[in-house]
Amino acid sequence: MAGLPAARSQAAFDIDRLLDGTSTGRGNADCRREARRYVANATITLFSVPLISRRCVGSGYAVVEAANRADGRTLSIQFGAGSPRSARGLNRLGFIQEAVVEEPSGKPSESGWFAFMTTSREKNLDQAKKALETAGATIPYTGSQGYGRDGAFESHVDRLDFPSHYTWGDIAYLVESARGAMSAGAGAPRRVSAAAGERPATFLYLVRQAMLDASPITKSAVVFSGKQFTLDGRKTKDSAGTMRIDALLTENHTGEKTPFRL
């Protein structure tokens, strides 16, 4: 155990430096902070017919902090969500924090992230029902952290286990515990180098950039957990005049596509 701190890569120290950098400057007049809280409702449908609806089956929050620097600015973005204690047998949660250093031109020059979420072992409906009825002593989590500079990224993926009595209500403790467990790890990193001319960055940062971009169609290069993705976004307005972004995240190596809407 005494040798573990020395085994940490330089990237691990850079991740800590970036993620902690904005929080230390919160008293600075040049630091701006925005926060939003969310509540999730759910409806179970069969052939598009609603069967059961439940309110407040989950909650979450998003935080954006921007701090000006002499050589640009730093953006820190957090997003977390999970099921409450009142959700019988259901204990799912996730958290992600990113920090990006922007040059005066607005382009990202340095990026870091830390993320973890519960992992589901269930493969079918019967296993899912059993998981709701009988909780184990521990719950498996998948964690990821990474650092990138000038298009080159280094990241680590870890498997974590925490007692099952910890839920979304204990997110502050879980973040601290997961980050400490991953910082002590000494696994081989995954390395990714972007193509010439690309400036890939982290997921939440590029989703925010797409929302702020005035263009109706956006395209960005994303790096996460040692993999490269392409984030395509298309903006439309619904019947109420609310702007929506239909996004498609494509894993470059496998071509696997994940659609989502903002």
Secondary structure, DSSP 4 states (H G I P E B T S, - for coil): -TTHHHHS-HHHHHHHHHHHHHHHTTTSTTEEEEEEEEEEEEEEEETTEEEEEEEEEEEEEEEEEEEEETTEEEEEEEEEEE--TTSTT---EEEEEEEEEEPTTS-EEEEEEEEEEE-----SHHHHHHHHH---SEEEEEEEEEEEETTEEEEEEEEEEEETT--GGGHHHHHHHHHHHHHT--PPPEEEEPPTT---B-HHHHHHHHHH--SSEEEEEEEETTEEEEEEEEEEE-TT--EEEEEEEEETTT--EEEEE-
